């Protein structure tokens, strides 16, 4: 009941953040959802995604539409996409947790830095790095004209903040929740020890489970799995969170 009440809540329209030529299509898909035409709503949202739109409200609404169609894995995928753009999207996080519980989907073990770095989205770290770099550069120029301990301290602090922000971006991109994070969409997916259907099974992956794609060989992908395991899965059975 809690999940249904969350999903039945007013959709986040967010049209003001989308391009003008897409706002009408977004509004039309919202009307289809409100009229309980979930297939039409899904098709409308997906068309916007294929056109290059990337907006937390779009992915949140798309996740709701897929849930209404009974596809929990794709609902999880799109809630994850909304959170990748806006880590503080409370509705997407609440729905993700509840749908994941329903699907019994597996999660990757969180890395220690995830708890700290997730407080700011990647765009925020980019701004911090850029501002800190220019403050440090300006302080360096002033220091070269007239040296002082205060200017040296400001310069060093600014460059240290810039380096920290760059490190945070690197960790986000290469961690469990980075650019290689994917969601299992296929049914009866089993990670295997080798690239063969008859190879020994490492782990059964319910739809909606998280994995990190590490490499690809033909039709198979090698992935980091929940429970700190690794194995090969069919490439077509999972989709990256980040587009």
Backbone torsions as a table, in degrees:
resi	resn	phi	psi	omega
1	UNK	NA	-38.5	-179.4
2	UNK	-62.3	-42.4	179.9
3	UNK	-64.2	-44.5	-178.5
4	UNK	-62.7	-36.7	179.4
5	UNK	-68.2	-35.1	177.9
6	UNK	-67.1	-44.7	-177.0
7	UNK	-72.6	-31.3	-179.4
8	UNK	-76.8	-9.9	179.9
9	UNK	-64.4	165.8	-179.3
10	UNK	-55.7	130.8	179.5
11	UNK	-67.9	147.3	177.1
12	UNK	-80.7	108.9	-174.0
13	UNK	-73.2	-53.2	175.1
14	UNK	57.0	22.6	-175.4
15	UNK	-63.7	-25.9	-177.3
16	UNK	-68.3	-19.1	-179.3
17	UNK	-94.7	-0.8	-178.5
18	UNK	-104.1	159.2	179.5
19	UNK	-62.6	147.8	-175.1
20	UNK	-58.8	-37.0	-177.0
21	UNK	-75.4	-8.5	178.1
22	UNK	-106.4	-14.5	-175.9
23	UNK	-60.6	-39.0	-179.1
24	UNK	-65.8	-41.2	178.7
25	UNK	-66.6	-38.5	177.6
26	UNK	-63.7	-44.7	179.0
27	UNK	-63.8	-37.8	178.7
28	UNK	-64.3	-43.3	178.0
29	UNK	-63.4	-37.0	176.4
30	UNK	-63.4	-39.6	178.4
31	UNK	-66.0	-38.8	177.2
32	UNK	-62.3	-40.6	178.0
33	UNK	-63.7	-46.0	-179.6
34	UNK	-60.9	-31.3	178.8
35	UNK	-85.2	6.0	-180.0
36	UNK	66.0	26.0	172.8
37	UNK	-94.6	75.3	-168.3
38	UNK	-70.3	-33.5	177.2
39	UNK	-65.3	-44.9	178.8
40	UNK	-64.0	-39.4	178.5
41	UNK	-63.2	-44.7	179.2
42	UNK	-60.1	-45.0	-179.5
43	UNK	-62.7	-38.0	178.5
44	UNK	-66.3	-46.1	178.2
45	UNK	-63.8	-43.6	-178.6
46	UNK	-63.3	-35.7	177.8
47	UNK	-62.4	-38.3	177.5
48	UNK	-66.3	-39.3	178.4
49	UNK	-63.8	-44.9	179.1
50	UNK	-63.6	-27.6	178.6
51	UNK	-78.8	-2.8	176.4
52	UNK	102.4	4.0	178.1
53	UNK	-70.2	140.1	179.5
54	UNK	-143.2	101.6	-171.4
55	UNK	-148.5	133.9	-179.1
56	UNK	-56.4	-38.7	179.8
57	UNK	-64.6	-39.9	178.8
58	UNK	-61.4	-48.5	-177.9
59	UNK	-70.2	-34.5	176.9
60	UNK	-63.5	-47.2	179.5
61	UNK	-65.1	-38.4	178.3
62	UNK	-64.1	-39.7	175.4
63	UNK	-60.3	-42.2	177.4
64	UNK	-62.3	-42.1	-179.2
65	UNK	-64.9	-42.7	177.9
66	UNK	-64.6	-36.7	177.4
67	UNK	-62.4	-43.3	179.3
68	UNK	-62.5	-26.9	178.3
69	UNK	-86.5	0.2	176.0
70	UNK	88.1	9.5	-179.8
71	UNK	-103.3	89.8	-176.6
72	UNK	-67.6	-34.4	-177.8
73	UNK	-62.3	-46.0	179.0
74	UNK	-71.0	-28.4	173.1
75	UNK	-63.4	-46.1	178.4
76	UNK	-60.5	-44.6	179.7
77	UNK	-55.4	-45.6	-175.4
78	UNK	-78.6	-29.9	171.1
79	UNK	-64.5	-39.2	176.8
80	UNK	-63.0	-39.3	179.3
81	UNK	-66.0	-38.3	176.5
82	UNK	-62.7	-41.6	-178.5
83	UNK	-72.6	-28.2	176.3
84	UNK	-64.1	-31.6	178.4
85	UNK	-87.4	-31.7	-178.9
86	UNK	-141.5	90.8	-177.5
87	UNK	-60.1	-16.7	-177.0
88	UNK	-100.6	16.6	179.4
89	UNK	-75.1	95.2	-171.8
90	UNK	-62.6	-41.4	-177.6
91	UNK	-65.8	-42.1	179.2
92	UNK	-64.0	-40.8	-179.7
93	UNK	-66.8	-42.0	179.7
94	UNK	-63.5	-46.4	179.7
95	UNK	-65.1	-38.9	178.7
96	UNK	-59.0	-48.4	-177.7
97	UNK	-63.1	-40.9	-177.8
98	UNK	-72.5	-41.7	178.4
99	UNK	-68.3	-37.9	177.6
100	UNK	-61.3	-40.7	176.9
101	UNK	-62.8	-42.4	178.9
102	UNK	-62.4	-41.2	-177.2
103	UNK	-80.1	-11.4	-175.0
104	UNK	56.7	36.6	-179.8
105	UNK	-75.2	148.3	-178.5
106	UNK	-90.3	146.6	179.1
107	UNK	-113.6	148.9	172.4
108	UNK	-71.0	146.0	177.4
109	UNK	-65.3	128.3	-179.1
110	UNK	-67.4	140.2	174.4
111	UNK	-84.7	153.3	-173.2
112	UNK	-59.5	-36.1	-176.4
113	UNK	-73.9	-18.8	-179.6
114	UNK	-60.2	-35.5	-177.0
115	UNK	-65.9	-28.9	-177.5
116	UNK	-94.0	-41.8	-174.0
117	UNK	-75.5	-23.5	-177.0
118	UNK	-72.2	-7.6	-179.8
119	UNK	-66.7	-24.5	-179.2
120	UNK	-127.2	138.0	178.3
121	UNK	-77.1	163.2	-177.0
122	UNK	-54.3	-37.5	178.7
123	UNK	-60.2	-36.1	177.7
124	UNK	-64.7	-41.0	178.1
125	UNK	-66.4	-33.7	177.5
126	UNK	-63.1	-45.7	179.2
127	UNK	-63.0	-41.4	178.9
128	UNK	-61.3	-44.8	-179.0
129	UNK	-63.0	-44.1	-178.2
130	UNK	-65.3	-48.5	-178.9
131	UNK	-62.9	-45.1	-179.1
132	UNK	-63.4	-38.4	179.0
133	UNK	-61.5	-46.9	-177.7
134	UNK	-70.0	-34.8	174.6
135	UNK	-62.9	-43.5	178.7
136	UNK	-64.3	-41.0	179.6
137	UNK	-65.4	-43.9	178.7
138	UNK	-62.4	-40.8	178.7
139	UNK	-65.4	-36.1	178.0
140	UNK	-63.9	-43.4	178.9
141	UNK	-61.6	-45.9	178.8
142	UNK	-62.7	-38.5	-179.5
143	UNK	-64.4	-37.1	-179.6
144	UNK	-68.1	-31.8	178.2
145	UNK	-78.3	-38.6	-179.1
146	UNK	-149.4	106.1	-175.0
147	UNK	-76.8	137.1	175.3
148	UNK	-155.7	155.3	-179.1
149	UNK	-64.4	-36.8	-178.8
150	UNK	-64.1	-45.2	-179.4
151	UNK	-66.7	-37.7	177.2
152	UNK	-63.5	-40.4	-179.7
153	UNK	-65.7	-43.5	178.3
154	UNK	-62.3	-43.6	-179.6
155	UNK	-60.3	-49.0	-177.6
156	UNK	-65.1	-40.6	178.5
157	UNK	-63.9	-42.2	-179.1
158	UNK	-64.0	-45.1	179.3
159	UNK	-67.0	-32.8	177.1
160	UNK	-66.8	-41.4	177.2
161	UNK	-64.4	-41.0	177.9
162	UNK	-60.6	-45.8	179.3
163	UNK	-63.7	-38.9	178.6
164	UNK	-64.8	-39.9	178.7
165	UNK	-67.0	-39.0	177.4
166	UNK	-64.4	-41.6	177.5
167	UNK	-63.0	-40.7	178.5
168	UNK	-61.1	-43.4	177.5
169	UNK	-61.5	-43.3	179.1
170	UNK	-61.5	-44.1	-179.1
171	UNK	-65.3	-39.4	178.8
172	UNK	-64.4	-44.5	-177.0
173	UNK	-68.2	-30.7	-173.3
174	UNK	-109.3	1.0	179.0
175	UNK	-85.8	-174.8	-179.2
176	UNK	-58.8	-28.7	-176.9
177	UNK	-108.1	27.6	-178.3
178	UNK	-94.5	-151.0	-173.6
179	UNK	-65.3	-19.5	-177.1
180	UNK	-97.6	3.9	177.8
181	UNK	-66.1	132.0	-179.5
182	UNK	-136.6	160.8	178.6
183	UNK	-118.0	133.3	177.8
184	UNK	-74.2	123.0	-179.8
185	UNK	-106.6	-26.1	-177.9
186	UNK	-73.3	160.6	177.5
187	UNK	-97.6	149.6	177.5
188	UNK	56.8	38.3	179.2
189	UNK	-82.1	130.7	177.2
190	UNK	-125.0	125.1	173.9
191	UNK	-75.4	137.8	-173.5
192	UNK	-124.7	164.1	-178.5
193	UNK	-73.6	-22.7	-178.1
194	UNK	-143.2	171.7	-177.5
195	UNK	-83.7	64.2	179.2
196	UNK	-154.3	142.6	-178.5
197	UNK	-65.7	-22.5	-179.4
198	UNK	-97.8	6.2	177.0
199	UNK	-71.4	157.4	-178.7
200	UNK	-61.4	143.3	-178.6
201	UNK	-81.9	133.4	175.6
202	UNK	-90.4	-45.3	-175.6
203	UNK	-161.9	135.4	172.1
204	UNK	-82.9	133.2	-174.0
205	UNK	-115.7	104.8	176.0
206	UNK	-62.4	152.0	177.0
207	UNK	-55.6	137.4	-178.4
208	UNK	96.2	-5.1	-179.3
209	UNK	-70.5	150.5	178.3
210	UNK	-89.6	141.6	171.1
211	UNK	-143.7	165.5	172.5
212	UNK	-119.7	118.8	-178.9
213	UNK	-76.1	127.1	-176.3
214	UNK	-106.1	-38.9	179.5
215	UNK	-162.1	165.9	-179.1
216	UNK	-130.3	138.2	176.2
217	UNK	-135.3	101.4	-177.7
218	UNK	64.2	-124.2	-179.4
219	UNK	-90.6	10.1	-177.6
220	UNK	-120.9	148.6	176.3
221	UNK	-124.7	137.5	175.9
222	UNK	-91.1	131.3	-170.7
223	UNK	-137.8	148.7	166.6
224	UNK	-80.9	131.4	-171.3
225	UNK	-114.0	165.3	170.5
226	UNK	-57.7	161.7	-178.7
227	UNK	66.2	23.3	177.1
228	UNK	58.0	36.7	177.6
229	UNK	-107.6	168.5	176.1
230	UNK	-139.4	147.8	179.8
231	UNK	-173.1	176.9	-178.7
232	UNK	-100.7	135.5	176.2
233	UNK	-130.8	156.3	173.3
234	UNK	-60.4	130.6	-176.7
235	UNK	-57.1	-37.0	-176.1
236	UNK	-71.9	-8.4	-175.0
237	UNK	-87.7	-4.1	-178.7
238	UNK	-138.9	157.6	-179.8
239	UNK	-135.5	138.2	-179.8
240	UNK	-64.7	144.5	176.3
241	UNK	-71.4	-46.2	-179.3
242	UNK	-84.6	130.9	-178.3
243	UNK	-86.5	NA	NA
